[in-house]
């Protein structure tokens, strides 16, 4: 039983990282209809920046967090303004290909700007060991679960009660009507990219604290994408739930069947879910008349 709990808890914590990155996917998709295939790379770059900042501030967690968040906002806005906004009005396929090209550039820049070796992001927090129901967990693993819950609550309140959140929902539902009602779609898109970068950056930093920092972290985007599809591309809560499902099943499958099956478990789940619900577990069913 303790072995099962260990696998389950570990799966849920890495699933929480997937869930945060998946929320980043959803924010951008809702604001612009674009699937950002550079999401994992953005998460990785922000984690590397946090690691660099930590070296200059002696690992002070508050300064590292503040610096990483400020960089994430600026980085998200820069990408949206320079790379994405010129693609407005272009075919969706072309915009998606631009994000794939951006992913390749960011992935290569890590080795160019830093190095290709794994590192430890030590800020004095997150590496303590606690025991929960017989399973041993790092405090950072518990922290990422708490961060996911707070993020979900925050976005629920934001989308339901804030004026700008309602504007984002309006653009996601029907951007043309939202424009006629005076909502700035460009502003909504900018905020979505900035928020997405922050959320994905938090995921990358927490992953680097709990596990390691390395150029292979770009795979977080590949792992989070199945979570987004399973939960529904247009559902923040669904994407978060999908991340937990993917992480839990991956870890249990790797622990009880074979470690190699972890790499494909998420995509097997995608196939099964989409055969039953093509719009995801929590996604909105859209009917198009032609």
Residue frames as qw, qx, qy, qz and C-alpha x, y, z in Angstrom:
[[0.000, 0.885, 0.465, 0.000, 0.00, 0.00, 0.00],
 [0.306, -0.794, 0.099, 0.515, 2.83, 2.39, 0.88],
 [0.414, -0.102, 0.597, 0.680, 4.43, 1.67, -2.52],
 [0.193, 0.645, 0.650, 0.353, 1.18, 2.55, -4.28],
 [0.159, -0.934, -0.249, 0.202, 0.86, 5.78, -2.30],
 [0.429, -0.541, 0.320, 0.649, 4.47, 6.66, -3.12],
 [0.328, 0.194, 0.666, 0.641, 3.85, 6.18, -6.85],
 [0.039, 0.781, 0.597, 0.176, 0.51, 8.01, -6.66],
 [0.257, -0.881, -0.117, 0.380, 1.80, 11.02, -4.71],
 [0.401, -0.376, 0.446, 0.707, 4.88, 11.34, -6.92],
 [0.266, 0.388, 0.707, 0.528, 2.66, 11.13, -9.99],
 [0.044, -0.880, -0.473, 0.007, 0.30, 13.79, -8.70],
 [0.318, -0.766, 0.073, 0.553, 3.16, 16.19, -7.95],
 [0.287, -0.167, 0.583, 0.741, 4.71, 15.89, -11.41],
 [0.126, 0.591, 0.736, 0.307, 1.13, 16.01, -12.74],
 [0.127, -0.876, -0.301, 0.356, 0.70, 19.35, -10.96],
 [0.258, -0.494, 0.384, 0.736, 3.68, 20.68, -12.93],
 [0.187, 0.241, 0.775, 0.554, 2.06, 19.40, -16.15],
 [0.003, 0.763, 0.644, -0.056, -1.20, 21.02, -15.04],
 [0.152, -0.778, -0.040, 0.609, 0.39, 24.46, -14.61],
 [0.167, -0.261, 0.603, 0.736, 1.99, 24.27, -18.07],
 [0.110, 0.432, 0.842, 0.304, -1.34, 23.01, -19.47],
 [0.012, -0.825, -0.431, 0.364, -3.10, 26.04, -18.00],
 [0.142, -0.574, 0.311, 0.744, -0.61, 28.15, -19.95],
 [0.147, 0.124, 0.815, 0.546, -1.66, 26.35, -23.15],
 [0.026, 0.657, 0.753, 0.000, -5.31, 27.01, -22.36],
 [0.086, -0.755, -0.179, 0.625, -4.89, 30.73, -21.63],
 [0.067, -0.392, 0.503, 0.767, -3.27, 31.36, -25.00],
 [0.065, 0.257, 0.880, 0.393, -5.74, 29.18, -26.87],
 [0.004, 0.724, 0.649, -0.233, -8.70, 30.95, -25.30],
 [0.057, -0.748, -0.020, 0.661, -7.31, 34.39, -26.15],
 [0.171, 0.606, -0.470, -0.619, -6.16, 33.73, -29.70],
 [0.914, 0.281, 0.088, -0.279, -7.15, 30.24, -30.82],
 [0.502, 0.637, -0.579, 0.082, -3.44, 29.36, -31.16],
 [0.936, -0.335, -0.030, 0.108, -1.78, 26.27, -29.69],
 [0.043, 0.893, -0.442, 0.078, 1.62, 27.46, -28.49],
 [0.972, 0.044, -0.191, 0.132, 4.04, 24.59, -29.09],
 [0.421, 0.502, -0.437, 0.616, 6.83, 26.62, -27.44],
 [0.593, -0.701, -0.041, -0.394, 5.17, 26.41, -24.02],
 [0.915, -0.316, -0.074, 0.241, 7.66, 23.91, -22.60],
 [0.624, 0.307, -0.061, 0.716, 10.61, 25.93, -23.91],
 [0.132, -0.733, 0.019, -0.667, 9.26, 29.12, -22.34],
 [0.791, -0.595, -0.040, -0.138, 8.96, 27.29, -19.03],
 [0.883, -0.052, -0.055, 0.464, 12.55, 26.06, -19.37],
 [0.375, 0.549, -0.054, 0.745, 13.99, 29.50, -20.23],
 [0.381, -0.758, 0.032, -0.529, 12.33, 31.09, -17.20],
 [0.895, -0.437, -0.030, 0.084, 13.69, 28.34, -14.95],
 [0.750, 0.179, -0.055, 0.634, 17.20, 28.99, -16.28],
 [0.061, 0.689, -0.043, 0.721, 16.79, 32.71, -15.66],
 [0.673, -0.685, -0.007, -0.281, 15.69, 31.94, -12.08],
 [0.916, -0.178, -0.044, 0.358, 18.79, 29.78, -11.65],
 [0.504, 0.441, -0.045, 0.741, 20.99, 32.62, -12.95],
 [0.262, -0.759, 0.015, -0.596, 19.34, 35.13, -10.61],
 [0.842, -0.531, -0.088, -0.030, 19.85, 32.77, -7.65],
 [0.802, 0.073, -0.119, 0.581, 23.60, 32.81, -8.27],
 [0.233, 0.497, -0.059, 0.834, 23.67, 36.63, -7.88],
 [0.444, -0.593, 0.067, -0.669, 21.38, 36.90, -4.85],
 [0.024, -0.321, 0.870, -0.374, 22.80, 33.97, -2.86],
 [0.250, -0.235, -0.931, -0.123, 19.66, 31.90, -3.41],
 [0.210, 0.170, 0.449, -0.852, 17.30, 34.39, -1.74],
 [0.220, 0.382, 0.887, 0.138, 13.90, 32.83, -2.58],
 [0.180, 0.800, 0.400, -0.410, 11.95, 36.12, -2.57],
 [0.049, 0.700, -0.356, -0.617, 14.37, 37.83, -4.93],
 [0.174, -0.088, 0.894, 0.404, 14.52, 34.76, -7.18],
 [0.236, 0.561, 0.790, -0.066, 10.71, 34.57, -7.33],
 [0.145, 0.836, 0.165, -0.503, 10.32, 38.31, -7.97],
 [0.040, -0.564, 0.564, 0.601, 13.01, 38.35, -10.67],
 [0.210, 0.088, 0.925, 0.302, 11.61, 35.27, -12.40],
 [0.242, 0.686, 0.657, -0.201, 8.05, 36.67, -12.43],
 [0.113, 0.810, -0.076, -0.571, 9.15, 40.05, -13.79],
 [0.081, -0.375, 0.751, 0.537, 11.19, 38.33, -16.50],
 [0.268, 0.307, 0.908, 0.102, 8.30, 35.98, -17.33],
 [0.262, 0.791, 0.408, -0.374, 5.89, 38.90, -17.82],
 [0.089, 0.752, -0.343, -0.556, 8.36, 40.77, -20.01],
 [0.190, -0.215, 0.882, 0.374, 9.24, 37.62, -21.97],
 [0.327, 0.480, 0.813, -0.044, 5.60, 36.73, -22.62],
 [0.244, 0.852, 0.194, -0.421, 4.77, 40.26, -23.76],
 [0.049, -0.627, 0.561, 0.539, 7.86, 40.36, -25.99],
 [0.267, 0.039, 0.918, 0.290, 6.99, 37.10, -27.73],
 [0.312, 0.668, 0.655, -0.166, 3.39, 38.19, -28.26],
 [0.156, 0.866, 0.008, -0.474, 4.39, 41.59, -29.65],
 [0.003, 0.630, -0.619, -0.468, 7.28, 40.55, -31.89],
 [0.101, -0.120, 0.955, 0.251, 6.38, 37.01, -32.96],
 [0.188, 0.423, 0.881, -0.102, 2.62, 36.50, -32.61],
 [0.230, 0.697, 0.302, -0.608, 0.96, 39.85, -33.30],
 [0.171, 0.485, -0.510, -0.690, 2.37, 40.14, -36.85],
 [0.007, -0.044, -0.965, -0.259, 0.64, 36.82, -37.58],
 [0.353, 0.445, 0.564, -0.600, -2.86, 38.20, -36.85],
 [0.587, 0.592, -0.030, -0.552, -5.02, 37.57, -39.89],
 [0.271, 0.458, -0.806, -0.258, -2.70, 34.89, -41.23],
 [0.804, -0.088, -0.513, -0.287, -3.78, 31.23, -41.54],
 [0.726, -0.601, 0.231, -0.240, -3.89, 29.44, -38.20],
 [0.969, 0.048, 0.024, 0.242, -1.55, 26.73, -39.49],
 [0.496, 0.627, -0.191, 0.570, 1.10, 29.37, -40.26],
 [0.323, -0.753, 0.277, -0.501, 0.86, 30.80, -36.74],
 [0.918, -0.350, 0.172, -0.074, 1.23, 27.35, -35.18],
 [0.858, 0.310, -0.061, 0.406, 4.29, 26.70, -37.35],
 [0.138, 0.770, -0.261, 0.566, 5.76, 29.97, -36.05],
 [0.638, -0.633, 0.300, -0.321, 5.40, 28.70, -32.47],
 [0.982, -0.027, 0.091, 0.166, 7.15, 25.47, -33.48],
 [0.594, 0.578, -0.154, 0.538, 10.01, 27.50, -34.96],
 [0.236, -0.780, 0.275, -0.510, 10.13, 29.59, -31.78],
 [0.892, -0.408, 0.162, -0.107, 10.35, 26.38, -29.74],
 [0.895, 0.226, -0.031, 0.384, 13.38, 25.19, -31.72],
 [0.280, 0.715, -0.205, 0.607, 15.12, 28.57, -31.31],
 [0.494, -0.705, 0.261, -0.437, 14.50, 28.70, -27.56],
 [0.975, -0.203, 0.080, 0.034, 15.57, 25.09, -27.11],
 [0.775, 0.361, -0.098, 0.510, 18.88, 25.74, -28.88],
 [0.044, 0.802, -0.182, 0.566, 19.47, 29.03, -27.05],
 [0.760, -0.629, 0.104, -0.128, 19.68, 27.24, -23.69],
 [0.902, -0.064, 0.106, 0.413, 22.82, 25.37, -24.72],
 [0.471, 0.603, 0.034, 0.643, 24.20, 28.52, -26.38],
 [0.185, -0.797, 0.106, -0.565, 23.56, 30.86, -23.43],
 [0.668, -0.590, 0.379, -0.249, 24.16, 28.43, -20.55],
 [0.009, 0.430, -0.894, -0.125, 25.34, 24.83, -21.10],
 [0.702, 0.002, -0.561, -0.439, 24.07, 21.31, -21.73],
 [0.346, 0.064, -0.856, 0.378, 24.66, 19.95, -18.22],
 [0.492, -0.658, -0.537, -0.193, 22.05, 19.35, -15.49],
 [0.129, 0.361, -0.421, 0.822, 22.08, 21.71, -12.52],
 [0.329, -0.520, -0.742, 0.265, 20.40, 21.99, -9.15],
 [0.095, -0.634, -0.105, -0.760, 18.27, 25.06, -8.36],
 [0.535, -0.371, -0.627, 0.427, 18.89, 25.46, -4.65],
 [0.083, -0.623, -0.016, -0.778, 17.13, 28.40, -2.98],
 [0.018, -0.203, 0.719, -0.665, 17.03, 26.85, 0.48],
 [0.617, 0.100, 0.384, -0.680, 13.44, 25.69, 0.10],
 [0.794, 0.311, -0.191, -0.486, 11.64, 22.66, -1.26],
 [0.568, 0.379, -0.730, 0.019, 14.18, 19.92, -0.60],
 [0.336, -0.297, 0.717, -0.533, 13.14, 18.88, 2.91],
 [0.390, -0.074, -0.885, -0.243, 11.59, 15.42, 3.30],
 [0.502, -0.138, 0.433, -0.736, 8.23, 14.85, 4.98],
 [0.007, -0.083, -0.993, -0.089, 6.15, 11.70, 5.37],
 [0.537, 0.073, 0.033, -0.840, 2.53, 11.71, 4.24],
 [0.902, 0.045, 0.126, -0.411, 0.45, 8.55, 4.87],
 [0.864, -0.182, 0.431, 0.186, 3.60, 6.43, 4.70],
 [0.692, 0.565, 0.189, 0.407, 4.89, 8.04, 1.50],
 [0.475, -0.507, 0.034, 0.719, 8.01, 10.22, 1.58],
 [0.387, 0.799, 0.333, 0.317, 7.72, 13.53, -0.25],
 [0.413, 0.045, -0.086, 0.905, 9.82, 16.63, -0.65],
 [0.032, 0.627, 0.422, -0.654, 8.34, 19.87, 0.62],
 [0.102, 0.347, -0.401, -0.842, 8.66, 21.23, -2.92],
 [0.129, -0.200, -0.894, -0.380, 6.35, 18.50, -4.18],
 [0.089, -0.627, -0.706, 0.318, 3.72, 19.51, -1.65],
 [0.033, -0.552, -0.035, 0.832, 4.27, 23.17, -2.53],
 [0.088, 0.099, -0.625, -0.769, 3.60, 22.62, -6.25],
 [0.148, -0.462, -0.865, -0.129, 0.28, 20.92, -5.40],
 [0.122, -0.679, -0.451, 0.566, -0.67, 23.86, -3.19],
 [0.031, -0.397, 0.279, 0.874, 0.36, 26.30, -5.95],
 [0.082, -0.183, -0.809, -0.553, -1.85, 24.45, -8.44],
 [0.149, -0.627, -0.752, 0.143, -4.85, 24.65, -6.12],
 [0.115, -0.655, -0.182, 0.725, -4.28, 28.37, -5.49],
 [0.031, -0.198, 0.532, 0.823, -3.87, 28.96, -9.24],
 [0.099, -0.387, -0.850, -0.344, -7.14, 27.19, -10.02],
 [0.155, -0.717, -0.572, 0.367, -8.99, 29.18, -7.34],
 [0.147, -0.522, 0.090, 0.835, -7.39, 32.41, -8.57],
 [0.028, 0.020, -0.650, -0.759, -8.41, 31.85, -12.19],
 [0.110, -0.545, -0.827, -0.083, -11.94, 30.83, -11.18],
 [0.138, -0.746, -0.367, 0.539, -12.37, 34.09, -9.28],
 [0.144, -0.395, 0.332, 0.844, -10.64, 36.10, -12.03],
 [0.024, -0.146, -0.761, -0.632, -12.77, 34.77, -14.88],
 [0.172, -0.603, -0.777, -0.054, -16.04, 34.94, -12.98],
 [0.255, -0.824, -0.400, 0.310, -15.80, 38.20, -11.04],
 [0.298, -0.506, 0.172, 0.791, -13.20, 40.50, -12.61],
 [0.476, 0.747, 0.075, -0.457, -14.04, 42.81, -15.49],
 [0.206, 0.637, -0.659, -0.344, -10.98, 41.83, -17.47],
 [0.301, -0.082, 0.950, -0.027, -11.66, 38.15, -16.84],
 [0.548, 0.554, 0.535, -0.327, -15.13, 38.55, -18.31],
 [0.378, 0.777, -0.273, -0.422, -13.54, 40.33, -21.31],
 [0.045, -0.434, 0.876, 0.205, -11.19, 37.38, -21.83],
 [0.432, 0.226, 0.860, -0.153, -14.11, 34.97, -21.71],
 [0.505, 0.714, 0.218, -0.435, -15.94, 37.14, -24.25],
 [0.251, 0.690, -0.569, -0.371, -12.99, 37.08, -26.65],
 [0.207, -0.199, 0.957, 0.050, -12.65, 33.33, -26.21],
 [0.491, 0.418, 0.709, -0.285, -16.35, 32.84, -26.94],
 [0.504, 0.707, 0.426, 0.255, -16.67, 35.19, -29.93],
 [0.466, -0.295, 0.044, 0.833, -13.84, 37.61, -30.68],
 [0.109, 0.375, 0.444, 0.806, -15.76, 39.52, -33.37],
 [0.363, -0.761, -0.469, -0.263, -18.70, 40.26, -31.11],
 [0.600, -0.579, -0.213, 0.509, -16.30, 41.19, -28.30],
 [0.379, 0.015, 0.207, 0.902, -14.61, 43.69, -30.61],
 [0.113, -0.574, -0.472, -0.660, -17.98, 45.25, -31.46],
 [0.537, -0.752, -0.381, -0.014, -18.66, 45.58, -27.73],
 [0.022, -0.934, 0.239, -0.264, -15.44, 47.57, -27.28],
 [0.828, -0.460, 0.283, 0.149, -13.17, 44.81, -25.95],
 [0.236, 0.794, -0.534, -0.172, -9.56, 45.11, -27.13],
 [0.998, 0.060, -0.033, -0.012, -8.62, 41.67, -28.43],
 [0.580, 0.566, -0.397, 0.431, -4.96, 42.71, -28.78],
 [0.224, -0.607, 0.493, -0.582, -4.81, 43.71, -25.12],
 [0.895, -0.224, 0.211, -0.324, -6.49, 40.48, -24.05],
 [0.919, 0.306, -0.195, 0.152, -4.01, 38.50, -26.11],
 [0.290, 0.643, -0.483, 0.519, -1.03, 40.33, -24.58],
 [0.510, -0.497, 0.459, -0.531, -2.25, 39.68, -21.04],
 [0.980, -0.011, 0.055, -0.191, -2.89, 36.03, -21.89],
 [0.768, 0.439, -0.348, 0.311, 0.67, 35.54, -23.15],
 [0.015, 0.613, -0.519, 0.596, 2.13, 37.29, -20.09],
 [0.719, -0.352, 0.354, -0.483, -0.01, 35.26, -17.67],
 [0.978, 0.167, -0.109, -0.053, 0.77, 32.05, -19.54],
 [0.543, 0.542, -0.482, 0.423, 4.50, 32.73, -19.29],
 [0.283, -0.548, 0.513, -0.597, 4.22, 33.38, -15.54],
 [0.884, -0.176, 0.233, -0.366, 2.25, 30.19, -14.87],
 [0.924, 0.306, -0.194, 0.119, 4.53, 28.07, -17.06],
 [0.294, 0.644, -0.502, 0.497, 7.57, 29.72, -15.48],
 [0.567, -0.482, 0.449, -0.494, 6.34, 28.80, -12.00],
 [0.987, 0.039, 0.071, -0.139, 5.98, 25.22, -13.20],
 [0.732, 0.511, -0.330, 0.307, 9.51, 25.20, -14.62],
 [0.023, -0.649, 0.525, -0.550, 11.05, 26.70, -11.48],
 [0.751, -0.347, 0.379, -0.414, 9.25, 24.22, -9.20],
 [0.974, 0.213, -0.074, 0.016, 10.33, 21.32, -11.42],
 [0.515, 0.601, -0.434, 0.430, 13.95, 22.55, -11.26],
 [0.326, -0.590, 0.501, -0.543, 13.78, 22.85, -7.46],
 [0.867, -0.190, 0.331, -0.321, 12.28, 19.41, -6.89],
 [0.947, 0.202, 0.189, 0.161, 14.13, 17.51, -9.64],
 [0.562, -0.298, 0.285, 0.717, 16.79, 19.20, -11.77],
 [0.316, 0.832, -0.028, -0.455, 17.41, 21.96, -14.27],
 [0.490, -0.176, 0.697, 0.494, 18.51, 20.76, -17.70],
 [0.228, 0.275, -0.441, -0.824, 17.91, 21.37, -21.42],
 [0.155, -0.197, -0.939, -0.235, 15.59, 18.34, -21.46],
 [0.123, 0.384, 0.608, -0.684, 13.02, 20.38, -19.53],
 [0.327, 0.187, -0.345, -0.860, 11.46, 21.43, -22.82],
 [0.284, -0.146, -0.923, -0.216, 9.70, 18.05, -22.66],
 [0.112, 0.319, 0.652, -0.679, 7.38, 19.54, -20.02],
 [0.429, 0.341, -0.121, -0.828, 5.43, 21.05, -22.90],
 [0.455, 0.127, -0.792, -0.387, 5.18, 17.69, -24.66],
 [0.202, -0.193, -0.913, 0.298, 3.92, 16.09, -21.44],
 [0.170, 0.359, 0.442, -0.804, 1.51, 18.92, -20.65],
 [0.346, 0.162, -0.446, -0.809, -0.05, 18.97, -24.11],
 [0.367, -0.217, -0.884, -0.188, -1.86, 15.62, -23.58],
 [0.122, -0.393, -0.679, 0.608, -3.17, 17.03, -20.30],
 [0.210, 0.314, -0.020, -0.926, -4.60, 20.03, -22.14],
 [0.413, 0.031, -0.681, -0.603, -6.28, 17.81, -24.73],
 [0.310, -0.263, -0.903, 0.138, -7.67, 15.42, -22.11],
 [0.053, -0.455, -0.551, 0.697, -9.14, 18.23, -20.02],
 [0.306, 0.821, 0.474, 0.093, -10.24, 20.39, -22.95],
 [0.501, 0.240, 0.077, 0.828, -8.27, 23.12, -24.72],
 [0.109, -0.603, -0.158, -0.775, -10.79, 25.77, -23.69],
 [0.691, -0.653, -0.232, -0.203, -11.06, 24.78, -20.01],
 [0.065, 0.686, -0.569, 0.449, -8.56, 25.97, -17.37],
 [0.668, -0.355, 0.514, -0.405, -9.98, 23.66, -14.71],
 [0.964, 0.227, 0.066, -0.121, -10.09, 20.79, -17.20],
 [0.581, 0.637, -0.434, 0.261, -6.45, 21.30, -18.16],
 [0.219, -0.588, 0.629, -0.459, -5.42, 21.24, -14.50],
 [0.850, -0.114, 0.396, -0.328, -7.40, 18.05, -13.92],
 [0.879, 0.455, -0.140, -0.005, -5.89, 16.54, -17.07],
 [0.260, 0.697, -0.589, 0.317, -2.38, 17.26, -15.78],
 [0.503, -0.406, 0.642, -0.412, -3.05, 15.38, -12.56],
 [0.932, 0.165, 0.219, -0.237, -4.54, 12.45, -14.49],
 [0.722, 0.603, -0.320, 0.110, -1.61, 12.25, -16.91],
 [0.039, 0.657, -0.648, 0.382, 0.99, 12.54, -14.14],
 [0.671, -0.283, 0.554, -0.404, -0.70, 9.95, -11.93],
 [0.944, 0.265, 0.136, -0.145, -1.21, 7.39, -14.69],
 [0.539, 0.693, -0.448, 0.167, 2.32, 7.91, -16.07],
 [0.128, -0.591, 0.699, -0.382, 3.90, 7.24, -12.70],
 [0.778, -0.115, 0.507, -0.353, 1.72, 4.25, -11.85],
 [0.891, 0.445, -0.038, -0.084, 2.29, 2.73, -15.30],
 [0.400, 0.698, -0.541, 0.246, 6.03, 3.31, -15.02],
 [0.327, -0.503, 0.680, -0.421, 6.15, 1.83, -11.54],
 [0.737, -0.025, 0.592, -0.324, 3.99, -1.25, -12.06],
 [0.859, 0.480, 0.163, -0.069, 4.38, -2.05, -15.77],
 [0.770, 0.142, 0.125, 0.609, 7.60, -0.65, -17.26],
 [0.243, -0.630, -0.032, 0.737, 9.55, 2.62, -16.95],
 [0.198, -0.033, 0.574, 0.794, 9.56, 2.94, -20.73],
 [0.010, 0.599, 0.753, 0.272, 5.77, 3.11, -20.91],
 [0.164, -0.684, -0.331, 0.629, 5.75, 6.44, -19.03],
 [0.120, -0.301, 0.352, 0.878, 6.75, 8.23, -22.23],
 [0.175, -0.154, -0.709, -0.666, 3.71, 7.02, -24.17],
 [0.065, -0.432, -0.840, 0.322, 1.08, 6.72, -21.43],
 [0.132, 0.511, 0.215, -0.822, -0.15, 10.29, -21.89],
 [0.299, 0.293, -0.505, -0.755, -0.66, 9.89, -25.62],
 [0.178, -0.198, -0.957, -0.119, -2.47, 6.58, -25.14],
 [0.028, 0.519, 0.640, -0.566, -4.86, 8.42, -22.81],
 [0.207, 0.415, -0.173, -0.869, -5.36, 11.11, -25.49],
 [0.259, 0.040, -0.807, -0.530, -6.41, 8.49, -28.03],
 [0.158, -0.367, -0.905, 0.148, -8.86, 6.83, -25.64],
 [0.041, 0.539, 0.431, -0.723, -10.40, 10.10, -24.41],
 [0.213, 0.386, -0.293, -0.849, -10.74, 11.68, -27.86],
 [0.179, -0.106, -0.899, -0.385, -12.43, 8.58, -29.24],
 [0.159, -0.551, -0.792, 0.207, -15.17, 9.08, -26.63],
 [0.034, -0.914, -0.281, 0.289, -15.16, 12.88, -26.20],
 [0.649, 0.451, 0.165, 0.591, -13.40, 14.66, -29.10],
 [0.015, 0.831, -0.018, 0.556, -13.57, 18.01, -27.26],
 [0.240, 0.315, -0.675, 0.622, -12.00, 16.70, -24.00],
 [0.306, -0.382, -0.827, 0.278, -13.48, 15.85, -20.63],
 [0.097, -0.663, -0.425, 0.609, -14.31, 19.47, -19.74],
 [0.135, -0.108, 0.397, 0.901, -14.11, 21.13, -23.14],
 [0.460, 0.463, 0.281, -0.703, -17.06, 22.91, -24.70],
 [0.524, 0.294, 0.748, 0.283, -18.71, 21.07, -27.58],
 [0.141, 0.531, -0.156, -0.821, -18.68, 23.36, -30.59],
 [0.587, 0.461, 0.662, 0.076, -21.03, 22.86, -33.53],
 [0.036, -0.449, 0.342, 0.825, -20.03, 24.46, -36.82],
 [0.630, 0.564, 0.503, -0.177, -22.57, 24.81, -39.62],
 [0.217, -0.341, 0.547, 0.733, -21.33, 24.94, -43.18]]
